[in-house]
Amino acid sequence: MDFPTQARTVPKTLMASILLLLVLLMPALQITGAQSVGVCYGQNGNNLPSPTEVVDLYKSNGIGRMRIYEPNDPTYQALKGSNIELIVTILNDKLQGLTDAAAATDWVQKNVQAFPDVKFKYIAVGNEVHPGDPQTQYLLPAIQNIHNAIVAANLQGQIKVSTAIDTTLVDNAYPPSAGKYSDAAKSFITPVINFLASNGAPLLVNVYPYFSYTENPTQIDIKYALFTSEGITTPDGVKYPSLFDALLDAQYSALEKANAPNVEIVVSESGWPSEGGDAATPQNAQTFYQNLINHVKGTTGTPKRPGKAIETYLFAMFDENTKGGAEVEKHFGLFSPSKQPKYQLTFG
């Protein structure tokens, strides 16, 4: 049916309102499209841009998730209303203090509840606690107390409490189906995993094919580490397209053997350096990061967890010139401190 021309004409004031609304929504729409990929924001540098500039850089690149390594008020202020989902880490030297329930309640009040416009997603209580570290005895009590404080604040539906581990807690990682927690790690990590399972929280794991490759370059093809090989078939007949998938599935095998097959894994760090060590080149880093983004955003999954995106946080937003450790640790940035991209990556 035809209508009078006047009835089909959108008033200019209404059109202007619609256009304004679309402009305001664009950052949120862009971020939503990239939800499966986050980037870690380390701040061990004396030449880094301000948190406000950093958050703008996340938004302009469609990066919808961030991990930080300790509470930081300027970063929180910059994140307000941004819709960027956040992992905030509690450093290992703070765990003993949080075995006191009142201290944990105070921590949540000051670092979470005080910022209702920040979209907290996970609290990582401890980062890469290892067997033999004095913090192992404090890890579970600190997790429990932070969780209880989150529940008391009625935020348990929004925020999950976990810890971030590295892949070295699992031995017998090849083939991935043989992966299990080492005897040294079992005593402190098994109770933590039981806690995660009972509360529907994921385990955060830092997964670095780069270090696995450089520690064993004669046995591992660099193409397998960079997602550019045809893959390998393990002795138990499972084909793995990449080292990343094999490392991740070894972690899932360990969870299964710990009677926690339903605990999901969030890859809380993964990256490749551009200089400072073996195979650390801009070309290799670009290849790794873009292939990793494409892989985790897709629906391939891993052989143990097929058909699903893998929530992953790239390490890291910037090169960090004051970071300790080996020289290579300073060169994992996706951007230079001047905010120029080191690689042409598509996050969304």
VOBA-1610 file (N, C-alpha, C; in pm, whole numbers, padded with zeros to 5 digits, always signed):
BEGIN
Met+00086-00119+00000Met+00000+00000+00000Met+00089+00123+00000Asp+00050+00222-00082Asp+00126+00346-00087Asp+00075+00441+00019Phe+00166+00523+00071Phe+00131+00622+00172Phe+00168+00760+00121Pro+00103+00863+00171Pro+00143+00998+00134Pro+00290+01022+00167Thr+00355+01097+00081Thr+00498+01122+00100Thr+00529+01177+00239Gln+00442+01263+00286Gln+00467+01326+00416Gln+00473+01224+00529Ala+00394+01118+00519Ala+00392+01016+00624Ala+00520+00935+00627Arg+00593+00927+00514Arg+00716+00848+00508Arg+00839+00928+00550Thr+00823+01058+00564Thr+00937+01145+00593Thr+00964+01148+00743Val+01088+01117+00781Val+01128+01124+00922Val+01162+01268+00955Pro+01098+01327+01055Pro+01131+01464+01093Pro+01280+01480+01120Lys+01334+01597+01083Lys+01479+01618+01098Lys+01523+01606+01244Thr+01439+01654+01336Thr+01477+01646+01477Thr+01486+01501+01524Leu+01393+01417+01476Leu+01397+01275+01512Leu+01519+01208+01450Met+01548+01239+01324Met+01665+01181+01258Met+01793+01219+01332Ala+01802+01344+01373Ala+01920+01387+01448Ala+01934+01310+01579Ser+01821+01285+01646Ser+01824+01210+01772Ser+01870+01068+01749Ile+01822+01007+01640Ile+01862+00869+01607Ile+02011+00861+01580Leu+02061+00957+01501Leu+02203+00957+01468Leu+02289+00976+01593Leu+02245+01065+01682Leu+02318+01087+01807Leu+02322+00960+01891Leu+02208+00889+01897Leu+02202+00766+01974Leu+02297+00662+01917Leu+02302+00651+01785Leu+02393+00554+01722Leu+02538+00588+01751Val+02572+00716+01747Val+02709+00757+01778Val+02745+00720+01921Leu+02651+00742+02013Leu+02678+00711+02154Leu+02691+00561+02176Leu+02617+00483+02097Leu+02620+00338+02115Leu+02738+00271+02047Met+02802+00336+01953Met+02906+00271+01874Met+03017+00209+01958Pro+03073+00283+02059Pro+03179+00219+02139Pro+03132+00091+02206Ala+03011+00092+02261Ala+02960-00028+02328Ala+02938-00141+02230Leu+02888-00107+02109Leu+02865-00211+02009Leu+02998-00270+01964Gln+03098-00183+01948Gln+03228-00230+01905Gln+03289-00322+02010Ile+03278-00285+02136Ile+03334-00367+02243Ile+03263-00502+02250Thr+03129-00501+02239Thr+03054-00626+02247Thr+03100-00724+02141Gly+03137-00673+02023Gly+03178-00761+01915Gly+03310-00830+01941Ala+03387-00782+02039Ala+03520-00839+02064Ala+03528-00904+02201Gln+03416-00949+02253Gln+03413-00993+02392Gln+03502-01112+02423Ser+03537-01193+02324Ser+03615-01312+02359Ser+03764-01283+02372Val+03809-01162+02339Val+03952-01130+02348Val+03972-01011+02441Gly+04060-01029+02539Gly+04099-00920+02628Gly+04247-00895+02615Val+04294-00790+02680Val+04438-00759+02681Val+04477-00721+02823Cys+04590-00773+02869Cys+04643-00743+03001Cys+04710-00605+02998Tyr+04686-00528+03102Tyr+04740-00393+03112Tyr+04839-00390+03228Gly+04964-00424+03198Gly+05070-00413+03296Gly+05122-00270+03301Gln+05169-00227+03416Gln+05208-00087+03432Gln+05352-00072+03483Asn+05437-00172+03451Asn+05577-00165+03492Asn+05659-00089+03387Gly+05628+00039+03374Gly+05699+00124+03279Gly+05697+00267+03328Asn+05802+00343+03296Asn+05807+00484+03337Asn+05773+00578+03221Asn+05723+00522+03112Asn+05695+00602+02994Asn+05556+00571+02936Leu+05468+00517+03019Leu+05339+00471+02969Leu+05236+00584+02967Pro+05139+00577+02876Pro+05034+00680+02873Pro+04945+00671+02996Ser+04866+00775+03017Ser+04778+00780+03133Ser+04669+00674+03121Pro+04612+00630+03234Pro+04503+00532+03228Pro+04386+00578+03140Thr+04356+00707+03140Thr+04247+00755+03054Thr+04281+00732+02907Glu+04405+00761+02868Glu+04448+00736+02730Glu+04445+00587+02699Val+04483+00506+02797Val+04485+00361+02776Val+04343+00308+02754Val+04249+00349+02836Val+04111+00304+02819Val+04057+00349+02683Asp+04090+00470+02642Asp+04049+00516+02509Asp+04108+00428+02400Leu+04233+00382+02420Leu+04298+00294+02323Leu+04227+00159+02316Tyr+04187+00106+02431Tyr+04108-00017+02433Tyr+03979+00002+02353Lys+03909+00111+02379Lys+03780+00132+02314Lys+03796+00152+02164Ser+03897+00228+02123Ser+03912+00256+01981Ser+03954+00133+01903Asn+04011+00033+01973Asn+04051-00091+01906Asn+03951-00205+01928Gly+03838-00173+01991Gly+03736-00276+02013Gly+03778-00385+02109Ile+03864-00351+02207Ile+03909-00450+02306Ile+03815-00441+02425Gly+03739-00546+02451Gly+03631-00540+02549Gly+03663-00595+02686Arg+03788-00641+02706Arg+03823-00698+02836Arg+03965-00656+02873Met+03988-00638+03002Met+04118-00593+03053Met+04153-00674+03177Arg+04283-00701+03193Arg+04332-00755+03319Arg+04435-00659+03375Ile+04423-00624+03504Ile+04525-00545+03572Ile+04581-00628+03687Tyr+04699-00586+03737Tyr+04774-00672+03829Tyr+04769-00630+03974Glu+04702-00522+04001Glu+04668-00481+04137Glu+04567-00369+04126Pro+04490-00345+04232Pro+04394-00236+04226Pro+04464-00104+04197Asn+04401-00019+04117Asn+04463+00106+04077Asn+04354+00210+04056Asp+04345+00307+04145Asp+04237+00405+04140Asp+04230+00482+04009Pro+04342+00533+03954Pro+04330+00604+03826Pro+04274+00515+03714Thr+04312+00387+03714Thr+04258+00296+03613Thr+04110+00275+03635Tyr+04070+00256+03760Tyr+03927+00242+03790Tyr+03849+00365+03743Gln+03902+00483+03771Gln+03832+00606+03731Gln+03817+00612+03580Ala+03921+00572+03508Ala+03917+00575+03361Ala+03819+00472+03305Leu+03799+00362+03378Leu+03712+00254+03331Leu+03564+00282+03357Lys+03532+00378+03441Lys+03393+00402+03479Lys+03305+00421+03355Gly+03200+00341+03349Gly+03104+00355+03240Gly+03152+00307+03105Ser+03270+00246+03099Ser+03327+00206+02970Ser+03269+00075+02917Asn+03211-00006+03006Asn+03160-00138+02971Asn+03271-00240+02945Ile+03395-00204+02973Ile+03507-00298+02959Ile+03508-00390+03080Glu+03507-00520+03056Glu+03508-00618+03165Glu+03649-00631+03222Leu+03658-00644+03354Leu+03787-00633+03422Leu+03819-00754+03508Ile+03942-00802+03494Ile+04003-00891+03593Ile+04096-00806+03678Val+04077-00807+03808Val+04173-00741+03897Val+04244-00849+03977Thr+04376-00837+03983Thr+04461-00937+04048Thr+04500-00890+04187Ile+04508-00984+04279Ile+04564-00958+04411Ile+04702-01023+04414Leu+04805-00943+04434Leu+04942-00994+04428Leu+04971-01091+04542Asn+05067-01177+04518Asn+05097-01285+04613Asn+05137-01234+04751Asp+05204-01120+04755Asp+05248-01069+04886Asp+05133-01013+04970Lys+05014-01008+04913Lys+04897-00960+04987Lys+04811-01076+05041Leu+04843-01200+05004Leu+04755-01312+05038Leu+04749-01337+05189Gln+04861-01329+05258Gln+04861-01359+05401Gln+04766-01267+05476Gly+04767-01139+05441Gly+04679-01044+05509Gly+04532-01074+05487Leu+04500-01133+05372Leu+04360-01160+05340Leu+04308-01290+05400Thr+04392-01359+05476Thr+04341-01474+05552Thr+04258-01426+05670Asp+04262-01296+05696Asp+04174-01234+05796Asp+04047-01189+05725Ala+03933-01240+05771Ala+03806-01214+05702Ala+03772-01065+05698Ala+03801-00994+05805Ala+03771-00851+05809Ala+03855-00775+05706Ala+03980-00818+05689Ala+04067-00753+05590Ala+04016-00777+05449Ala+03964-00897+05424Ala+03909-00929+05292Ala+03784-00846+05265Thr+03699-00832+05367Thr+03580-00748+05352Thr+03619-00604+05321Asp+03720-00555+05391Asp+03768-00419+05369Asp+03823-00404+05227Trp+03897-00506+05180Trp+03954-00502+05045Trp+03843-00491+04941Val+03739-00571+04954Val+03629-00569+04858Val+03555-00435+04863Gln+03536-00383+04982Gln+03468-00254+04993Gln+03546-00143+04924Lys+03678-00141+04945Lys+03762-00032+04892Lys+03792-00048+04744Asn+03805-00172+04696Asn+03855-00195+04561Asn+03751-00246+04463Val+03630-00275+04510Val+03523-00322+04422Val+03395-00240+04444Gln+03342-00245+04564Gln+03214-00178+04592Gln+03222-00026+04575Ala+03340+00030+04596Ala+03356+00174+04582Ala+03350+00221+04437Phe+03347+00125+04344Phe+03347+00160+04202Phe+03234+00087+04130Pro+03109+00126+04159Pro+02995+00054+04100Pro+02984+00068+03949Asp+03051+00168+03890Asp+03044+00188+03746Asp+03155+00115+03671Val+03235+00035+03743Val+03338-00048+03679Val+03284-00190+03668Lys+03304-00252+03554Lys+03245-00383+03526Lys+03342-00496+03565Phe+03355-00521+03694Phe+03441-00629+03743Phe+03385-00764+03698Lys+03473-00852+03653Lys+03429-00986+03612Lys+03493-01096+03696Tyr+03624-01088+03714Tyr+03695-01187+03796Tyr+03788-01115+03893Ile+03808-01176+04008Ile+03916-01137+04098Ile+04013-01255+04102Ala+04135-01231+04057Ala+04239-01333+04059Ala+04317-01319+04188Val+04291-01409+04282Val+04357-01404+04412Val+04490-01479+04398Gly+04597-01406+04380Gly+04728-01467+04358Gly+04754-01490+04210Asn+04881-01477+04172Asn+04922-01500+04034Asn+05045-01591+04033Glu+05028-01709+03976Glu+05137-01805+03959Glu+05205-01843+04090Val+05124-01879+04189Val+05179-01937+04312Val+05232-02076+04279His+05353-02106+04324His+05419-02233+04291His+05438-02320+04415Pro+05450-02450+04395Pro+05485-02538+04508Pro+05613-02489+04575Gly+05611-02489+04706Gly+05727-02442+04780Gly+05721-02295+04816Asp+05636-02217+04748Asp+05620-02076+04785Asp+05551-02068+04922Pro+05590-01973+05005Pro+05522-01960+05135Pro+05374-01924+05120Gln+05338-01866+05006Gln+05198-01823+04987Gln+05102-01939+04966Thr+05153-02060+04942Thr+05061-02171+04917Thr+04965-02193+05034Gln+05012-02170+05155Gln+04928-02194+05273Gln+04819-02088+05288Tyr+04838-01974+05223Tyr+04742-01864+05237Tyr+04643-01858+05121Leu+04671-01931+05013Leu+04594-01913+04890Leu+04446-01944+04908Leu+04413-02064+04954Leu+04272-02100+04967Leu+04198-02012+05069Pro+04253-01988+05190Pro+04180-01901+05284Pro+04155-01761+05226Ala+04252-01707+05151Ala+04233-01575+05093Ala+04123-01578+04987Ile+04122-01681+04903Ile+04015-01696+04803Ile+03880-01705+04870Gln+03871-01788+04973Gln+03743-01806+05043Gln+03694-01676+05106Asn+03785-01601+05167Asn+03745-01477+05233Asn+03702-01369+05132Ile+03774-01360+05022Ile+03733-01264+04918Ile+03598-01305+04859His+03580-01433+04836His+03450-01482+04785His+03338-01450+04883Asn+03360-01476+05009Asn+03257-01448+05110Asn+03223-01299+05114Ala+03324-01215+05097Ala+03299-01071+05096Ala+03220-01030+04972Ile+03246-01095+04859Ile+03170-01069+04736Ile+03024-01111+04755Val+03004-01226+04818Val+02867-01273+04846Val+02796-01177+04939Ala+02866-01132+05043Ala+02806-01039+05139Ala+02766-00908+05071Ala+02839-00871+04966Ala+02807-00750+04890Ala+02702-00776+04783Asn+02654-00901+04776Asn+02553-00942+04678Asn+02603-00924+04534Leu+02730-00953+04513Leu+02791-00939+04380Leu+02830-01073+04319Gln+02791-01184+04384Gln+02836-01315+04337Gln+02782-01350+04199Gly+02671-01288+04159Gly+02620-01314+04025Gly+02697-01243+03916Gln+02775-01144+03954Gln+02852-01064+03859Gln+03000-01101+03858Ile+03055-01129+03977Ile+03200-01144+03992Ile+03233-01285+04041Lys+03326-01351+03974Lys+03376-01481+04018Lys+03516-01464+04075Val+03543-01538+04182Val+03672-01531+04250Val+03752-01657+04217Ser+03876-01638+04174Ser+03958-01752+04131Ser+04103-01721+04164Thr+04195-01792+04099Thr+04338-01764+04105Thr+04395-01790+03967Ala+04510-01730+03939Ala+04577-01752+03810Ala+04701-01838+03833Ile+04709-01947+03758Ile+04825-02036+03769Ile+04899-02037+03636Asp+05020-02091+03634Asp+05085-02116+03507Asp+05079-02265+03475Thr+05129-02301+03358Thr+05112-02440+03313Thr+05207-02536+03382Thr+05305-02485+03461Thr+05404-02575+03520Thr+05349-02658+03636Leu+05230-02628+03685Leu+05172-02713+03792Leu+05131-02849+03739Val+05120-02860+03606Val+05080-02986+03543Val+05204-03053+03485Asp+05222-03180+03519Asp+05329-03256+03453Asp+05267-03365+03366Asn+05352-03443+03298Asn+05304-03542+03200Asn+05214-03475+03096Ala+05255-03356+03049Ala+05167-03277+02962Ala+05165-03326+02817Tyr+05244-03429+02785Tyr+05239-03486+02650Tyr+05231-03637+02658Pro+05131-03695+02592Pro+05023-03627+02521Pro+04932-03552+02618Pro+04856-03453+02569Pro+04772-03374+02659Pro+04678-03458+02745Ser+04635-03571+02696Ser+04543-03656+02773Ser+04606-03709+02901Ala+04741-03706+02909Ala+04811-03757+03027Ala+04836-03650+03132Gly+04797-03527+03103Gly+04825-03417+03195Gly+04765-03440+03333Lys+04843-03411+03437Lys+04796-03423+03575Lys+04873-03324+03661Tyr+04814-03286+03773Tyr+04886-03197+03863Tyr+05001-03272+03929Ser+05113-03205+03938Ser+05230-03268+03999Ser+05202-03298+04145Asp+05274-03395+04198Asp+05257-03430+04339Asp+05282-03310+04428Ala+05379-03227+04390Ala+05413-03109+04472Ala+05301-03006+04470Ala+05228-02998+04358Ala+05122-02897+04346Ala+04989-02942+04405Lys+04966-03072+04408Lys+04835-03124+04447Lys+04788-03072+04582Ser+04879-03065+04678Ser+04836-03036+04815Ser+04769-02900+04827Phe+04812-02801+04745Phe+04750-02669+04759Phe+04653-02636+04647Ile+04670-02698+04529Ile+04583-02660+04419Ile+04453-02741+04417Thr+04455-02865+04466Thr+04333-02945+04465Thr+04220-02884+04548Pro+04246-02838+04671Pro+04138-02772+04745Pro+04087-02646+04676Val+04176-02574+04608Val+04133-02456+04534Val+04040-02495+04421Ile+04075-02600+04349Ile+03992-02646+04238Ile+03856-02694+04288Asn+03855-02762+04402Asn+03727-02804+04460Asn+03639-02683+04492Phe+03702-02577+04542Phe+03629-02454+04572Phe+03571-02394+04444Leu+03652-02387+04339Leu+03604-02331+04212Leu+03487-02413+04158Ala+03498-02545+04165Ala+03392-02632+04114Ala+03262-02610+04190Ser+03272-02593+04321Ser+03151-02579+04401Ser+03086-02443+04386Asn+03161-02346+04331Asn+03107-02211+04317Asn+03091-02167+04171Gly+03110-02260+04078Gly+03090-02229+03937Gly+03187-02126+03883Ala+03307-02123+03938Ala+03408-02026+03893Ala+03509-02094+03803Pro+03564-02021+03706Pro+03666-02080+03620Pro+03803-02077+03686Leu+03895-02158+03634Leu+04036-02152+03670Leu+04106-02063+03569Leu+04183-01968+03615Leu+04260-01881+03526Leu+04398-01941+03505Val+04438-01955+03379Val+04567-02017+03348Val+04644-01929+03249Asn+04769-01902+03281Asn+04859-01829+03191Asn+04927-01931+03099Val+04900-01921+02969Val+04943-02022+02872Val+05038-01958+02771Tyr+05164-02002+02771Tyr+05265-01941+02685Tyr+05334-02043+02595Pro+05285-02065+02473Pro+05359-02149+02379Pro+05501-02099+02355Tyr+05523-01968+02366Tyr+05657-01914+02344Tyr+05758-01979+02437Phe+05729-01984+02566Phe+05826-02040+02660Phe+05837-02191+02644Ser+05728-02258+02614Ser+05735-02403+02590Ser+05825-02432+02470Tyr+05813-02350+02366Tyr+05896-02369+02247Tyr+06043-02340+02278Thr+06072-02225+02340Thr+06212-02187+02359Thr+06283-02276+02460Glu+06207-02342+02547Glu+06269-02436+02640Glu+06297-02571+02575Asn+06239-02596+02459Asn+06257-02726+02394Asn+06251-02712+02242Pro+06337-02627+02182Pro+06325-02599+02038Pro+06361-02717+01948Thr+06436-02814+02001Thr+06470-02928+01916Thr+06354-03026+01903Gln+06261-03024+01996Gln+06148-03117+01993Gln+06019-03053+01943Ile+06012-02920+01943Ile+05889-02851+01906Ile+05916-02765+01782Asp+05837-02781+01680Asp+05845-02701+01558Asp+05789-02562+01587Ile+05862-02458+01550Ile+05814-02323+01577Ile+05681-02296+01506Lys+05659-02359+01392Lys+05532-02340+01323Lys+05415-02393+01407Tyr+05440-02499+01480Tyr+05338-02555+01570Tyr+05305-02457+01682Ala+05406-02381+01726Ala+05385-02281+01831Ala+05316-02156+01777Leu+05330-02130+01646Leu+05275-02008+01586Leu+05143-02031+01513Phe+05084-02148+01528Phe+04957-02182+01462Phe+04970-02192+01310Thr+05092-02216+01258Thr+05109-02218+01113Thr+05148-02355+01059Ser+05148-02458+01144Ser+05179-02593+01097Ser+05052-02668+01063Glu+05067-02786+01008Glu+04951-02871+00981Glu+04907-02947+01106Gly+04977-02924+01218Gly+04942-02991+01342Gly+05014-03123+01357Ile+04994-03186+01473Ile+05054-03317+01498Ile+04948-03411+01554Thr+04969-03538+01533Thr+04883-03640+01592Thr+04957-03702+01708Thr+04899-03698+01826Thr+04965-03746+01946Thr+04961-03899+01950Pro+05042-03960+02039Pro+05044-04107+02047Pro+04909-04170+02077Asp+04816-04094+02136Asp+04684-04151+02163Asp+04584-04123+02050Gly+04637-04074+01936Gly+04554-04061+01817Gly+04476-03934+01801Val+04503-03833+01886Val+04431-03706+01878Val+04516-03606+01799Lys+04455-03539+01701Lys+04529-03440+01623Lys+04518-03303+01687Tyr+04633-03241+01708Tyr+04639-03107+01766Tyr+04690-03008+01662Pro+04612-02904+01634Pro+04654-02807+01533Pro+04762-02711+01581Ser+04775-02697+01715Ser+04870-02598+01766Ser+04917-02637+01906Leu+05032-02581+01944Leu+05086-02602+02078Leu+04995-02540+02183Phe+04933-02426+02151Phe+04840-02362+02243Phe+04729-02458+02283Asp+04669-02524+02186Asp+04562-02619+02215Asp+04611-02735+02300Ala+04731-02784+02269Ala+04785-02897+02345Ala+04811-02857+02490Leu+04868-02739+02511Leu+04893-02693+02648Leu+04763-02675+02724Leu+04661-02622+02657Leu+04533-02598+02722Leu+04465-02730+02758Asp+04468-02825+02668Asp+04403-02953+02695Asp+04474-03034+02803Ala+04606-03015+02817Ala+04676-03081+02928Ala+04622-03027+03061Gln+04587-02899+03064Gln+04527-02841+03185Gln+04387-02900+03210Tyr+04310-02917+03103Tyr+04178-02979+03119Tyr+04190-03124+03166Ser+04289-03196+03116Ser+04310-03334+03163Ser+04341-03337+03312Ala+04422-03242+03357Ala+04454-03236+03500Ala+04329-03207+03582Leu+04243-03119+03533Leu+04117-03092+03604Leu+04030-03217+03611Glu+04025-03290+03502Glu+03945-03414+03501Glu+03999-03512+03605Lys+04130-03526+03612Lys+04190-03620+03708Lys+04174-03571+03852Ala+04149-03442+03867Ala+04123-03386+04000Ala+03974-03385+04032Asn+03897-03461+03953Asn+03751-03473+03972Asn+03678-03339+03958Ala+03729-03256+03865Ala+03664-03127+03838Ala+03648-03107+03688Pro+03580-03201+03620Pro+03572-03192+03474Pro+03487-03075+03424Asn+03407-03018+03511Asn+03319-02909+03469Asn+03376-02770+03493Val+03495-02763+03551Val+03558-02632+03571Val+03611-02582+03437Glu+03570-02462+03399Glu+03617-02401+03275Glu+03752-02334+03298Ile+03827-02318+03190Ile+03954-02247+03195Ile+03942-02116+03118Val+03986-02010+03180Val+04003-01881+03115Val+04153-01860+03098Val+04197-01833+02975Val+04339-01808+02951Val+04368-01664+02990Ser+04426-01647+03108Ser+04443-01514+03167Ser+04567-01441+03117Glu+04655-01511+03046Glu+04768-01448+02976Glu+04812-01540+02863Ser+04847-01482+02750Ser+04920-01554+02645Ser+04982-01450+02553Gly+05109-01469+02517Gly+05172-01370+02432Gly+05302-01419+02373Trp+05363-01333+02289Trp+05489-01364+02222Trp+05570-01235+02215Pro+05696-01236+02260Pro+05775-01112+02262Pro+05832-01078+02125Ser+05864-00950+02108Ser+05917-00903+01980Ser+06070-00893+01978Glu+06132-00899+02094Glu+06279-00897+02101Glu+06322-00942+02240Gly+06454-00962+02255Gly+06508-00992+02386Gly+06532-01138+02415Gly+06497-01228+02320Gly+06516-01371+02344Gly+06508-01450+02216Asp+06531-01580+02226Asp+06525-01667+02109Asp+06388-01659+02044Ala+06386-01650+01912Ala+06262-01648+01832Ala+06172-01529+01864Ala+06228-01431+01936Ala+06150-01312+01971Ala+06171-01207+01863Thr+06085-01208+01762Thr+06093-01113+01652Thr+05956-01052+01629Pro+05950-00932+01572Pro+05820-00873+01541Pro+05736-00961+01448Gln+05803-01028+01354Gln+05729-01113+01261Gln+05663-01231+01332Asn+05738-01296+01420Asn+05681-01409+01494Asn+05569-01362+01587Ala+05591-01247+01652Ala+05489-01197+01745Ala+05361-01162+01672Gln+05374-01093+01558Gln+05254-01059+01479Gln+05178-01185+01439Thr+05252-01285+01391Thr+05189-01410+01347Thr+05118-01477+01463Phe+05185-01486+01577Phe+05125-01553+01693Phe+04999-01481+01738Tyr+05009-01349+01758Tyr+04895-01277+01814Tyr+04773-01282+01723Gln+04793-01259+01591Gln+04675-01259+01505Gln+04615-01398+01493Asn+04700-01500+01485Asn+04646-01637+01476Asn+04579-01678+01607Leu+04634-01634+01719Leu+04570-01664+01848Leu+04434-01596+01856Ile+04427-01468+01817Ile+04298-01398+01819Ile+04197-01471+01734Asn+04236-01504+01613Asn+04143-01573+01522Asn+04096-01706+01580His+04188-01776+01643His+04155-01908+01697His+04060-01899+01816Val+04091-01814+01911Val+04009-01813+02034Val+03874-01747+02012Lys+03863-01662+01912Lys+03734-01601+01882Lys+03644-01693+01800Gly+03703-01794+01738Gly+03624-01885+01656Gly+03554-01991+01739Thr+03496-02086+01670Thr+03421-02191+01739Thr+03488-02327+01724Thr+03616-02325+01692Thr+03689-02452+01681Thr+03709-02514+01819Gly+03747-02430+01917Gly+03777-02482+02050Gly+03903-02565+02047Thr+03914-02657+02142Thr+04025-02753+02147Thr+03966-02893+02133Pro+04051-02993+02107Pro+03996-03130+02098Pro+03916-03172+02221Lys+03956-03128+02339Lys+03881-03163+02460Lys+03757-03076+02481Arg+03760-02956+02428Arg+03648-02863+02445Arg+03613-02803+02309Pro+03562-02886+02218Pro+03535-02837+02081Pro+03413-02746+02074Gly+03410-02664+01971Gly+03290-02589+01937Gly+03263-02466+02020Lys+03366-02409+02081Lys+03338-02291+02164Lys+03456-02195+02161Ala+03424-02066+02175Ala+03528-01965+02188Ala+03603-01986+02319Ile+03728-01942+02322Ile+03813-01958+02440Ile+03841-01819+02497Glu+03787-01790+02614Glu+03809-01657+02672Glu+03958-01640+02701Thr+04018-01542+02637Thr+04164-01528+02638Thr+04204-01382+02654Tyr+04309-01360+02731Tyr+04366-01227+02753Tyr+04508-01225+02699Leu+04533-01138+02601Leu+04665-01126+02541Leu+04757-01050+02637Phe+04880-01094+02643Phe+04979-01023+02724Phe+05082-00963+02628Ala+05091-00832+02625Ala+05027-00732+02712Ala+05005-00608+02627Met+04941-00508+02685Met+04909-00387+02609Met+05037-00314+02565Phe+05135-00302+02655Phe+05255-00222+02625Phe+05383-00298+02660Asp+05491-00261+02590Asp+05624-00297+02641Asp+05642-00228+02776Glu+05707-00297+02871Glu+05721-00244+03007Glu+05870-00235+03041Asn+05925-00114+03032Asn+06070-00099+03039Asn+06129-00111+03178Thr+06045-00115+03282Thr+06099-00132+03418Thr+06065-00269+03477Lys+06012-00356+03394Lys+05976-00489+03445Lys+06101-00569+03476Gly+06098-00644+03586Gly+06212-00724+03626Gly+06221-00853+03547Gly+06323-00932+03577Gly+06341-01060+03510Gly+06425-01047+03385Ala+06416-01147+03299Ala+06494-01149+03176Ala+06453-01035+03083Glu+06544-00998+02996Glu+06518-00887+02903Glu+06392-00911+02819Val+06367-01035+02785Val+06252-01066+02700Val+06121-01023+02764Glu+06117-01018+02898Glu+05993-00983+02969Glu+05948-00840+02940Lys+06039-00758+02892Lys+06006-00617+02867Lys+05940-00594+02731His+05926-00699+02650His+05893-00677+02508His+05771-00756+02460Phe+05671-00769+02545Phe+05548-00839+02506Phe+05437-00744+02459Gly+05466-00616+02447Gly+05360-00519+02418Gly+05301-00531+02279Leu+05170-00506+02271Leu+05100-00494+02143Leu+05112-00351+02090Phe+05134-00257+02181Phe+05149-00116+02145Phe+05278-00063+02208Ser+05336+00036+02144Ser+05449+00106+02205Ser+05394+00206+02306Pro+05478+00255+02398Pro+05429+00354+02494Pro+05373+00480+02428Ser+05409+00505+02302Ser+05354+00620+02229Ser+05214+00592+02176Lys+05162+00474+02206Lys+05028+00428+02166Lys+05020+00384+02021Gln+05135+00380+01953Gln+05136+00329+01816Gln+05135+00177+01819Pro+05054+00113+01732Pro+05052-00034+01731Pro+05183-00090+01680Lys+05235-00191+01745Lys+05354-00260+01699Lys+05323-00354+01584Tyr+05198-00401+01580Tyr+05154-00494+01476Tyr+05019-00451+01424Gln+04989-00492+01304Gln+04855-00465+01248Gln+04765-00582+01287Leu+04695-00568+01399Leu+04609-00673+01450Leu+04464-00631+01441Thr+04377-00727+01419Thr+04233-00703+01421Thr+04176-00775+01541Phe+04129-00701+01641Phe+04078-00761+01764Phe+03934-00803+01750Gly+03855-00725+01677Gly+03713-00751+01665Gly+03680-00848+01555
//
